[in-house]
């Protein structure tokens, strides 16, 4: 099996196609990239910017370059010696425009008799034999239906007509009543939807790849790519939505001939991948959380906690918060999923529908992880049931009746409740925690990132080393990342925000002043908003307005998506406008940014080097070899100026060094030299060990060796807590001992053997990448 030394994620879309990706290959090869990593490329909803709404799994999307584009990028990669990893979406398909998805169109046209009926996860009984489609503004909009060109139309939306269901002159409402689907008001989806979705997205319908015929049809084109040597590996989106992730991965691995396989799996702190999962690791959110926290000052926790408590009028209970936000989801946008499970409780169990739904919701709200993979995880389920009973003793009888039913996961009808519960718990976690609680728990925004536990404030170097040692031993082929298409803030934005932990008093004074000048009645949201603005400043108004509105609605405390509060949202918009229009607000903001920026840049470069050299397969998200201060989607999908990056890399390789460590060229230098070293000298990255540090500033250096023996591996040295280092007088007598002569890949300076002063090694940049001298890679270090 071929495995990557590194990957580079490219977002393939209608305005950046596979043909465009092929054109980037020479630059990416020079950058040091080993594999291209492509976003979904199967045919998606027309105009889709992300490709996760696949409408036809049998073909490469023509808008993304089609089969010719895939062939072109594959040929370019092969000629350059690069591999290709492709993101695929087995859990769901896009159904926003039924006519674009022949599976869905057939289902709506023919109902249970459709040859594609088994592909979809529909509760036909709950819909009285019809698929409920929540698309109407109001139920009364049924009166505006029309028959046009052989289809039932609701404004621009078209739906098929069942054979024999329409004759000329028939009333459209009567024709609608004869269909295998029922158009309903969109608000009814929360309680009455009867098909499984991706989370709460009505336009993404879940599919049943556990059915062999569905698996075969959904993967035929993907497997062709392997047979014809076009790609080398797969990234699996949202495996937790599948009925049987373990058997799916086993079947896919066999079908691909044992190729490299990663899964987008969120691991909670302390959680490991199930041993039975036949894959090479995750997409790296667990690594992201570790890297971020080693650059957060633990001593800042008390100050930020106090500020948080002041803003919200009390000390938050995170456990209670996520219980409530998860219940908000089970009782709200995913209540139809809970009711579907409740209908599976046997009538003889003695539980009514609502009682069953309440008990199931409480168990899900108590879950500490996304899901179980029974029989693995039985104790987690039992523990969640016990916690649910402690919280709600009146539910004890119902929970105790449900537990044995939830433990049953066979393929027959008796196991359906247990299977569906596992598919649902992850949806509730994602929506209740990542998409709600993370916008409420706001003491330090860099900690509320996908796959992280924000109650873990910081980790010290010794704990980081312990975790990396385990990663090297257990998951050496798992991906590491700092930015993705899903991160709520890019790596450089988070790195700047993390400096607030070193500046808690200054931050409190600034936030108090901002609240005086541009007040928001929601204190925790104000904390989040101004951290985010400071993290990306300077920024354009439209970007920040879009982010602020999204953050306020996701938090759901003062406004929300379904029933926005215009008055509150006007205040949010006014606060953002004040950053541009109010001289005092702008001065406060820019003074804060001026203070944060040099330390944030140091954190960002250090984090980048750590991520690129730590155990695992490092991924670079498109464009982040330059500074990238982004917020959430679609901000993080902006166009990348590859021409500028190509020119800058050529300048570096010709000997033109960065103007300072804060320039784009400095980040490009770190990225290119680390990627090249990993690709060209893999023998330097075969182990992991902490590097011993002595002297006055040991707490400010994170240092590790990637060699299996002393003196035989690459050494990473990075600055942490740079403000504290500066305030304490710098490196002073801090030193490390080198077993052999080592050369810094960033500067070309050599050190050792013997004791080397850290201040000398880091005299130009806040980090260094040392390799045994005399064995340089394809270098091109700036002079």
C-alpha positions as a printed Julia matrix, in Angstrom:
783×3 Matrix{Float64}:
   0.0    0.0     0.0
   1.34   3.41   -0.98
   1.0    5.97    1.82
   1.55   9.72    1.71
   4.33  11.67    3.4
   1.98  14.7     3.26
  -1.17  15.92    1.51
  -2.45  19.25    0.17
  -6.21  19.82    0.18
  -7.71  21.42   -2.93
 -11.34  22.56   -3.04
 -12.59  21.47   -6.46
 -15.57  23.54   -7.6
 -17.07  24.97  -10.79
 -14.65  27.92  -10.73
 -11.62  25.81   -9.8
 -11.9   22.54  -11.69
  -9.83  19.41  -11.9
  -8.11  20.94  -14.91
  -7.12  23.91  -12.77
  -5.89  21.47  -10.12
  -3.71  19.8   -12.73
  -2.13  23.19  -13.39
  -1.09  23.53   -9.74
   0.9   20.28   -9.71
   4.32  21.76  -10.64
   4.01  24.32   -7.86
   2.81  21.76   -5.3
   5.64  19.43   -6.28
   8.11  22.25   -5.68
   6.41  23.09   -2.38
   7.22  19.58   -1.18
   3.73  18.07   -1.31
   3.58  14.29   -1.66
  -0.13  13.74   -2.46
  -2.96  15.91   -3.75
  -6.09  15.73   -1.6
  -9.24  16.54   -3.58
 -12.65  17.56   -2.25
 -15.62  15.53   -3.58
 -15.62  15.28   -7.39
 -18.7   13.19   -8.15
 -21.59  14.99   -9.86
 -23.21  17.34   -7.36
 -26.05  19.85   -7.29
 -25.36  22.33  -10.07
 -23.37  25.28   -8.81
 -22.43  23.54   -5.55
 -19.32  25.12   -4.06
 -18.49  22.12   -1.87
 -19.58  18.95   -3.67
 -21.01  17.16   -0.63
 -24.48  17.18   -2.23
 -23.77  14.4    -4.75
 -26.65  13.89   -7.18
 -25.1   11.25   -9.44
 -22.47   8.89   -8.0
 -21.89   7.3   -11.4
 -19.87  10.14  -12.94
 -17.26  12.8   -12.23
 -19.0   16.16  -12.1
 -18.9   17.91  -15.5
 -18.87  21.27  -13.69
 -15.74  20.15  -11.85
 -13.91  19.07  -14.98
 -15.56  15.71  -15.68
 -13.67  12.49  -16.39
 -11.26  14.39  -18.64
 -10.35  16.64  -15.74
  -9.71  13.7   -13.44
  -7.53  12.08  -16.07
  -5.61  15.34  -16.52
  -4.9   15.86  -12.83
  -4.01  12.18  -12.42
  -1.54  12.31  -15.31
   0.01  15.52  -13.99
   0.35  13.99  -10.53
   1.83  10.76  -11.86
   4.4   12.61  -13.95
   5.42  14.57  -10.85
   5.5   11.49   -8.63
   2.53  12.62   -6.54
  -0.33  10.48   -5.25
  -4.0   11.43   -5.1
  -6.45  11.2    -2.18
 -10.15  11.86   -2.93
 -12.93  12.76   -0.52
 -16.12  10.69   -0.96
 -19.58  10.94    0.6
 -21.2    7.54    1.34
 -23.8    8.7     3.86
 -26.09  10.9     1.78
 -26.97  12.38   -1.61
 -28.24  15.79   -2.68
 -31.98  16.06   -3.36
 -32.52  19.83   -3.47
 -33.42  19.59   -7.15
 -35.14  16.21   -7.65
 -34.69  16.2   -11.42
 -30.91  16.25  -10.99
 -30.91  13.05   -8.9
 -32.32  10.11  -10.83
 -32.42   7.91   -7.71
 -34.53  10.44   -5.82
 -36.69  11.26   -8.84
 -37.43   7.57   -9.28
 -38.31   7.24   -5.6
 -40.74  10.15   -5.74
 -42.25   8.92   -8.99
 -42.68   5.26   -8.08
 -42.61   5.12   -4.29
 -41.81   1.76   -2.75
 -41.89   0.18   -6.21
 -38.93   2.25   -7.37
 -35.77   0.25   -8.15
 -33.98   2.82   -5.98
 -36.36   2.64   -3.02
 -33.95   0.47   -1.05
 -31.27   3.14   -1.37
 -33.16   5.59    0.84
 -33.94   5.37    4.53
 -37.66   6.13    4.52
 -40.23   5.35    7.22
 -43.11   4.71    4.86
 -45.58   3.83    7.58
 -45.07   7.16    9.34
 -45.9    8.98    6.12
 -48.91   6.82    5.26
 -46.97   5.41    2.33
 -45.6    8.78    1.18
 -42.28  10.62    1.5
 -42.79  13.93    3.28
 -40.9   16.78    1.64
 -40.77  19.94    3.81
 -40.57  22.6     1.12
 -43.71  24.71    1.39
 -43.56  28.11    3.05
 -46.87  27.23    4.7
 -49.16  24.22    4.32
 -51.66  26.53    2.63
 -49.18  26.94   -0.23
 -50.56  23.68   -1.55
 -53.05  25.97   -3.32
 -50.34  27.41   -5.57
 -49.28  24.06   -7.05
 -49.36  23.79  -10.83
 -48.94  21.09  -13.44
 -46.34  22.13  -16.04
 -44.55  20.06  -18.67
 -45.55  16.79  -17.06
 -44.43  17.72  -13.55
 -45.99  19.01  -10.35
 -44.55  22.47   -9.72
 -44.22  24.62   -6.62
 -42.81  27.85   -8.0
 -39.42  26.83   -9.48
 -39.44  23.41   -7.79
 -40.45  20.44   -9.98
 -41.59  16.99   -8.85
 -42.46  13.89  -10.86
 -45.94  12.53  -11.4
 -46.69   8.91  -10.65
 -47.74   6.94  -13.75
 -51.47   7.35  -14.34
 -51.89  10.0   -11.63
 -52.78  12.92  -13.9
 -55.25  13.63  -16.7
 -55.78  16.96  -18.39
 -57.85  19.31  -16.34
 -57.22  17.59  -12.99
 -56.92  19.88   -9.96
 -53.22  20.08   -8.96
 -54.16  19.58   -5.32
 -55.92  16.33   -6.14
 -52.99  15.27   -8.29
 -50.68  15.97   -5.37
 -52.76  13.67   -3.17
 -52.16  10.8    -5.62
 -48.36  11.0    -5.43
 -45.87   8.9    -3.51
 -44.71  12.06   -1.77
 -46.39  14.79    0.25
 -45.26  18.4     0.09
 -45.51  19.93    3.58
 -44.62  23.2     5.32
 -40.92  23.42    6.13
 -41.55  23.92    9.84
 -43.14  20.48   10.07
 -39.8   18.8     9.33
 -38.76  18.9    13.0
 -41.54  16.52   14.01
 -42.9   14.85   10.9
 -40.07  14.18    8.48
 -39.9   10.51    7.58
 -36.58  10.12    5.74
 -33.11  10.16    7.25
 -30.99  13.17    6.37
 -27.46  14.43    6.88
 -27.91  16.06   10.27
 -30.87  18.45    9.83
 -30.31  19.32    6.18
 -33.54  18.42    4.37
 -31.85  18.6     0.97
 -29.35  15.85    1.85
 -31.1   12.47    2.04
 -29.37   9.58    3.78
 -28.65   6.45    1.77
 -28.31   2.85    2.9
 -24.89   1.71    1.75
 -25.25  -1.27    4.07
 -27.41  -2.78    1.3
 -24.96  -4.57   -1.03
 -26.63  -3.43   -4.23
 -26.65   0.18   -3.03
 -22.99  -0.02   -2.06
 -22.12  -1.42   -5.47
 -23.98   1.25   -7.41
 -22.76   4.1    -5.2
 -19.12   3.02   -5.5
 -18.84   1.72   -9.07
 -17.33   4.93  -10.42
 -15.03   5.32   -7.42
 -13.69   1.79   -7.84
 -13.08   2.5   -11.54
 -10.63   5.21  -10.46
  -8.59   2.59   -8.65
  -8.77   0.02  -11.43
  -7.49   2.56  -13.93
  -4.78   3.85  -11.61
  -6.23   7.35  -11.36
  -6.12   7.72   -7.57
  -4.39   6.16   -4.57
  -6.62   6.62   -1.55
  -9.92   7.84   -0.1
 -11.14  10.12    2.64
 -14.56   9.01    3.93
 -16.96  11.76    4.93
 -19.11  11.29    8.04
 -18.84   7.53    8.61
 -20.74   7.95   11.87
 -23.94   8.37    9.84
 -23.69   4.84    8.48
 -25.56   1.92    9.97
 -22.45  -0.28   10.09
 -19.22   1.75    9.74
 -17.06  -1.26   10.57
 -18.46  -3.49    7.82
 -18.54  -0.57    5.37
 -14.83   0.12    5.87
 -13.98  -3.57    5.63
 -15.87  -3.91    2.37
 -14.41  -0.71    0.92
 -10.86  -1.66    1.86
 -11.28  -5.01    0.16
 -12.85  -3.45   -2.93
  -9.96  -0.98   -3.3
  -7.29  -3.61   -2.85
  -6.22  -2.39    0.57
  -5.53   1.22   -0.43
  -4.92   4.12    1.94
  -8.15   5.02    3.73
  -8.93   7.87    6.15
 -12.2    8.62    7.91
 -13.65  11.93    9.07
 -14.12  10.74   12.61
 -14.31  13.11   15.58
 -12.57  11.57   18.57
 -13.4   13.0    21.95
 -10.5   13.43   24.43
  -9.25   9.99   25.44
 -11.27   8.2    22.76
  -9.54   5.9    20.28
 -10.62   4.53   16.95
 -12.36   1.18   17.3
  -9.82  -1.58   16.86
 -12.01  -3.27   14.24
 -12.02  -0.25   11.92
 -10.09  -1.19    8.78
  -8.62   2.22    8.01
  -5.39   4.16    8.45
  -6.67   6.87   10.75
  -8.72  10.03   11.0
  -8.62  13.37    9.19
  -6.81  14.96   12.12
  -9.09  17.08   14.29
  -7.68  15.35   17.36
  -4.19  16.47   16.33
  -5.44  20.03   15.78
  -6.75  20.19   19.34
  -3.43  19.06   20.81
  -1.38  21.52   18.77
  -3.62  24.47   19.63
  -3.53  23.82   23.36
   0.23  23.56   23.73
   0.37  27.22   22.64
  -2.18  28.43   25.22
  -0.94  29.87   28.51
  -2.46  27.87   31.35
  -1.86  30.8    33.72
  -4.39  32.86   31.78
  -7.26  30.57   32.63
  -8.27  32.25   35.88
  -8.52  35.68   34.3
 -10.5   34.5    31.3
 -12.77  32.41   33.52
 -13.51  35.46   35.67
 -14.27  37.59   32.63
 -16.54  34.89   31.24
 -18.43  34.64   34.53
 -18.84  38.42   34.65
 -20.25  38.52   31.12
 -22.78  35.76   31.71
 -23.66  36.54   35.31
 -22.27  33.33   36.76
 -19.83  30.49   36.28
 -20.88  28.29   33.35
 -21.41  24.58   33.78
 -20.21  23.16   30.46
 -21.63  19.72   31.15
 -25.02  21.24   31.87
 -24.7   23.51   28.86
 -24.12  20.7    26.38
 -26.89  18.65   27.97
 -29.26  21.52   27.34
 -28.03  22.26   23.82
 -28.3   18.59   22.89
 -31.83  18.49   24.28
 -32.54  21.6    22.22
 -31.64  19.5    19.18
 -33.51  16.32   20.18
 -36.59  18.38   21.01
 -36.18  20.62   17.95
 -34.59  20.11   14.55
 -33.94  16.38   15.06
 -37.12  15.5    16.93
 -38.43  13.62   13.91
 -35.42  11.28   14.22
 -36.14  10.74   17.91
 -39.79  10.01   17.2
 -38.79   7.52   14.53
 -36.73   5.66   17.14
 -39.58   5.88   19.64
 -41.91   4.21   17.14
 -39.54   1.23   17.09
 -40.0    0.53   20.81
 -42.13  -2.65   21.0
 -45.7   -2.05   22.07
 -45.28  -4.68   24.77
 -42.53  -2.68   26.47
 -45.15  -0.59   28.2
 -43.79   2.79   27.05
 -45.85   5.36   25.22
 -44.45   7.25   22.24
 -43.7   10.46   24.1
 -42.29   8.63   27.12
 -39.99   6.64   24.84
 -38.94   9.81   23.01
 -38.16  11.59   26.26
 -36.06   8.73   27.6
 -34.19   8.34   24.31
 -33.48  12.08   24.2
 -32.12  12.05   27.72
 -29.81   9.11   26.98
 -28.47  10.83   23.86
 -27.95  14.06   25.82
 -25.81  12.09   28.28
 -23.55  10.59   25.61
 -19.86  11.55   26.08
 -18.85  10.58   22.51
 -20.42  10.83   19.08
 -21.58   7.24   18.94
 -20.87   3.65   19.84
 -20.04   0.82   17.43
 -21.68  -2.02   19.26
 -20.67  -4.4    20.6
 -17.7   -2.05   21.15
 -18.85   0.75   23.41
 -21.41  -1.15   25.48
 -20.06   0.43   28.66
 -20.4    3.9    27.16
 -24.07   3.24   26.46
 -24.64   1.84   29.93
 -22.88   4.84   31.45
 -25.03   7.27   29.46
 -28.17   5.47   30.63
 -26.98   5.67   34.23
 -26.28   9.39   33.89
 -29.68   9.96   32.3
 -31.34   8.31   35.3
 -29.31  10.36   37.78
 -30.39  13.54   36.01
 -33.99  12.46   35.58
 -34.91   9.79   38.18
 -38.51   9.76   36.95
 -37.26   8.29   33.66
 -35.57   5.31   35.34
 -38.19   2.75   34.36
 -38.2    3.85   30.72
 -34.41   4.01   30.46
 -34.05   0.56   32.02
 -36.55  -0.86   29.54
 -34.75   0.77   26.63
 -31.2   -0.28   27.51
 -31.45  -3.94   26.39
 -33.22  -2.85   23.22
 -30.46  -0.35   22.44
 -27.81  -3.01   22.99
 -29.38  -5.19   20.3
 -27.86  -4.34   16.9
 -28.5   -7.34   14.7
 -29.55  -6.94   11.09
 -33.12  -8.03   11.76
 -36.04  -5.84   12.84
 -35.2   -6.35   16.5
 -31.88  -4.57   16.03
 -33.21  -1.54   14.17
 -33.66   0.63   17.25
 -30.08   0.02   18.39
 -28.68   0.67   14.92
 -30.68   3.84   14.44
 -29.77   5.14   17.89
 -26.09   4.88   16.99
 -26.66   6.78   13.75
 -28.59   9.5    15.57
 -26.41  10.19   18.61
 -23.61  11.59   16.45
 -25.99  13.97   14.67
 -27.16  15.32   18.0
 -23.58  15.74   19.24
 -22.56  17.64   16.12
 -25.54  19.98   16.12
 -25.81  20.39   19.88
 -22.13  20.82   20.69
 -20.16  22.01   17.65
 -22.97  24.06   16.13
 -24.55  25.41   19.31
 -22.54  25.09   22.52
 -19.33  26.14   20.79
 -21.01  29.49   20.07
 -22.1   29.8    23.71
 -18.97  28.72   25.57
 -16.87  31.69   24.56
 -14.1   32.35   27.11
 -11.41  31.61   24.46
 -12.58  31.12   20.9
  -9.55  29.17   19.71
 -10.59  26.28   21.95
 -14.05  25.79   20.44
 -12.97  23.97   17.32
 -14.28  20.85   15.64
 -13.26  17.73   17.54
 -12.07  19.56   20.66
 -13.21  19.81   24.25
 -13.13  23.51   25.19
 -12.96  22.7    28.9
  -9.41  21.48   28.29
  -7.81  24.91   28.39
  -4.13  24.17   27.8
  -1.61  21.35   27.85
   2.01  21.53   28.96
   4.89  20.18   26.86
   5.18  16.98   28.87
   1.56  16.1    28.16
   1.96  17.01   24.5
   4.97  14.68   24.28
   3.01  11.85   25.88
   0.2   12.25   23.36
   2.61  12.38   20.44
   4.34   9.25   21.65
   1.01   7.44   21.61
   0.21   8.85   18.18
   3.5    7.57   16.8
   2.93   4.14   18.3
  -0.76   3.75   17.46
  -1.66   6.04   14.53
   1.45   6.87   12.5
  -0.56   7.12    9.24
  -3.4    9.22   10.63
  -3.72  12.71    9.18
  -2.77  15.85   11.08
  -4.31  19.22   10.25
  -4.67  22.8    11.4
  -7.24  24.15    8.91
  -9.95  22.39    6.91
 -13.06  23.32    4.94
 -14.99  22.75    8.19
 -12.9   24.54   10.82
 -14.74  27.4    12.46
 -11.6   29.55   12.36
  -8.42  29.06   10.36
  -5.14  28.17   12.02
  -3.72  31.72   11.92
  -6.92  33.2    13.34
  -6.86  30.76   16.25
  -3.15  31.37   16.84
  -3.78  35.09   17.32
  -6.82  34.54   19.55
  -4.8   32.18   21.76
  -2.51  35.08   22.74
  -5.41  36.44   24.82
  -4.56  33.79   27.39
  -1.28  35.69   27.95
  -3.09  39.04   28.02
  -6.24  38.43   30.05
  -6.22  41.79   31.9
  -5.62  43.73   28.69
  -8.36  41.79   26.94
 -10.85  42.47   29.72
 -10.16  46.2    29.59
 -10.54  46.24   25.79
 -13.78  44.24   25.82
 -15.26  46.44   28.54
 -14.49  49.5    26.44
 -15.92  47.93   23.28
 -19.1   47.07   25.16
 -19.38  50.69   26.26
 -18.92  51.99   22.73
 -20.89  49.35   20.79
 -22.96  47.44   23.36
 -24.39  43.99   22.83
 -26.88  42.73   25.45
 -25.53  39.18   25.06
 -22.19  39.26   26.89
 -20.86  35.81   25.89
 -21.67  36.56   22.25
 -19.86  39.9    22.5
 -16.83  38.02   23.84
 -16.92  35.64   20.88
 -17.58  38.35   18.31
 -14.77  40.69   19.3
 -12.27  37.83   19.68
 -13.15  36.74   16.16
 -12.93  40.25   14.74
  -9.53  40.74   16.38
  -8.43  37.35   15.08
  -8.99  38.27   11.43
  -8.5   42.04   11.42
  -8.15  43.76    8.99
 -11.22  42.32    7.29
 -14.0   43.54    5.06
 -17.36  44.5     6.44
 -19.44  41.94    4.55
 -17.34  39.02    5.79
 -17.7   40.09    9.4
 -21.41  40.83    9.13
 -22.04  37.38    7.7
 -19.99  35.72   10.43
 -21.58  37.73   13.25
 -25.1   36.88   12.11
 -24.23  33.2    11.8
 -22.56  33.1    15.24
 -25.54  34.77   16.91
 -28.03  32.41   15.29
 -25.98  29.29   15.99
 -25.67  30.23   19.67
 -29.44  30.52   19.76
 -29.59  32.55   22.96
 -30.74  35.89   21.59
 -31.8   35.0    18.04
 -31.91  31.84   15.91
 -32.24  30.55   12.37
 -35.93  29.72   12.33
 -37.27  32.8    14.15
 -34.65  35.55   13.94
 -34.95  38.51   16.31
 -34.62  41.57   14.05
 -33.98  43.95   16.94
 -31.13  41.93   18.38
 -29.6   41.24   15.0
 -29.66  44.95   14.26
 -27.52  45.48   17.37
 -25.09  42.79   16.22
 -24.84  44.44   12.82
 -24.34  47.83   14.45
 -21.46  46.5    16.55
 -19.72  45.2    13.44
 -20.35  48.46   11.61
 -18.81  50.34   14.52
 -15.49  48.62   13.87
 -15.45  50.44   10.54
 -17.39  53.63   11.22
 -16.69  54.58   14.85
 -13.21  56.02   15.32
 -13.06  55.09   18.99
 -14.09  51.49   18.37
 -11.66  51.17   15.52
  -8.85  52.6    17.65
  -9.55  50.13   20.48
  -9.64  47.24   18.03
  -6.49  48.22   16.17
  -4.6   48.81   19.41
  -5.53  45.29   20.52
  -4.54  43.77   17.19
  -1.22  45.62   17.26
  -0.54  44.02   20.64
  -1.65  40.51   19.61
  -0.19  40.32   16.13
   3.53  39.64   16.67
   2.81  36.97   19.29
   0.01  35.48   17.21
   2.31  35.22   14.21
   4.92  33.48   16.36
   2.27  31.04   17.58
   1.05  30.4    14.05
   4.48  29.64   12.6
   5.33  27.43   15.54
   2.06  25.54   15.27
   2.6   25.08   11.55
   6.04  23.58   12.03
   4.83  21.32   14.82
   1.9   20.07   12.73
   4.11  19.43    9.71
   6.73  17.49   11.67
   4.78  15.68   14.41
   3.75  12.01   14.02
   1.13  11.45   11.36
   0.54  12.56    7.79
   0.4   16.38    7.66
  -2.21  18.07    5.49
  -1.93  21.64    4.24
  -5.29  23.23    3.51
  -5.25  25.13    0.24
  -3.47  28.47    0.47
  -2.43  28.22    4.11
   1.24  28.21    3.18
   0.62  32.0     3.21
  -1.09  33.75    6.12
  -4.77  32.89    6.14
  -7.07  34.52    8.64
 -10.46  33.04    7.87
 -13.66  32.39    9.72
 -16.25  29.76    8.92
 -17.69  28.66    5.56
 -17.75  30.19    2.97
 -14.94  32.45    4.18
 -12.56  29.5     4.2
 -13.3   28.59    0.57
 -12.0   31.79   -0.97
  -9.92  31.69   -4.13
  -6.22  30.95   -3.7
  -3.67  33.02   -5.61
  -1.33  30.21   -6.61
   0.64  32.49   -8.93
   1.71  34.68   -6.01
   2.71  31.65   -3.98
   4.66  30.22   -6.92
   6.59  33.47   -7.34
   7.34  33.7    -3.64
   8.61  30.11   -3.54
  10.85  30.77   -6.52
  12.25  33.82   -4.73
  12.98  31.76   -1.62
  14.67  29.08   -3.66
  16.83  31.67   -5.39
  18.15  32.82   -2.02
  15.83  35.74   -1.24
  14.96  35.37    2.42
  11.74  36.57    4.1
  11.72  40.22    5.15
  10.67  39.1     8.64
   9.07  36.16   10.39
   5.73  37.95    9.96
   5.75  37.96    6.16
   3.88  35.54    3.88
   7.28  34.31    2.74
   8.15  33.21    6.27
   5.14  30.92    6.49
   5.89  29.61    3.01
   9.48  28.95    4.08
   8.37  26.9     7.09
   5.83  24.95    5.03
   8.06  24.19    2.07
  11.15  23.2     4.06
   9.2   20.91    6.38
   7.31  19.26    3.53
  10.46  18.75    1.47
  12.34  17.25    4.38
   9.53  14.8     5.15
   9.23  13.78    1.52
  12.94  13.56    0.66
  14.33  12.19    3.91
  11.64  10.0     5.45
  14.24   8.23    7.57
  14.4   11.34    9.76
  10.76  10.84   10.81
  10.59   7.29   12.16
  10.23   7.87   15.9
   9.36  10.43   18.52
  11.1   11.63   21.66
  11.12  14.83   23.71
  14.31  16.89   23.59
  15.68  17.79   27.02
  15.86  21.53   27.69
  17.78  23.32   30.45
  17.85  26.91   31.63
  15.62  29.78   32.69
  13.07  29.68   29.85
  12.44  25.95   29.46
   8.67  26.46   29.71
   8.79  28.5    26.5
  10.39  25.85   24.28
   8.64  22.87   22.76
  11.3   20.55   21.34
  11.12  17.03   19.98
  13.1   14.61   17.86
  11.58  12.42   15.17
  14.46   9.96   15.11
  14.29   6.42   16.36
  17.74   6.98   17.92
  19.56  10.05   19.24
  21.17  12.15   16.53
  19.37  10.35   13.69
  16.16  12.3    13.33
  14.83  15.74   12.54
  14.53  18.09   15.51
  11.7   20.57   15.87
  12.21  23.55   18.19
   9.46  26.14   18.57
   8.66  29.07   20.82
   5.56  28.9    22.99
   3.99  31.66   25.08
   6.03  34.36   23.32
   4.67  37.29   25.33
   5.76  35.64   28.57
   9.14  34.86   27.07
   9.64  38.5    26.14
   8.48  39.77   29.52
  10.81  37.33   31.28
  13.93  38.55   29.5
  14.18  36.15   26.58
  15.99  32.83   26.3
  18.96  33.72   28.53
  20.8   30.49   29.44
  18.24  28.11   27.92
  20.01  25.33   26.0
  19.67  21.9    24.44
  22.26  19.2    23.85
  22.82  17.96   20.3
  24.23  14.49   19.7
  25.54  15.43   16.26
  26.07  18.46   14.08
  22.66  19.71   12.95
  21.68  22.23   10.28
  18.59  24.42   10.4
  16.55  23.85    7.26
  15.16  27.38    7.57
  18.39  29.37    7.86
  21.22  27.04    6.87
  23.01  27.64   10.19
  24.72  24.67   11.83
  24.89  23.81   15.53
  26.5   21.15   17.72
  27.52  18.57   18.54
  27.25  19.42   22.2
  25.34  22.08   24.04
  23.66  24.74   21.91
  22.08  27.94   23.16
  18.41  28.17   22.18
  18.79  31.93   21.74
  21.41  31.29   19.06
  19.3   28.71   17.24
  16.19  30.89   17.3
  17.94  34.18   16.61
  16.16  34.71   13.28
  12.84  32.89   13.53
  10.75  31.74   16.5
  11.24  28.13   15.38
  13.86  25.87   13.83
  13.88  22.58   11.95
  17.2   20.85   12.49
  18.44  17.94   10.39
  21.72  16.0    10.57
  24.32  18.03    8.68
  25.67  16.88    5.35
  22.42  15.2     4.27
  20.35  18.09    3.01
  17.19  17.65    0.99
  16.48  19.58   -2.2
  17.11  22.68   -0.06
  17.12  26.03   -1.7
  17.45  27.73    1.68
  17.41  31.52    1.57
  20.79  33.11    2.18
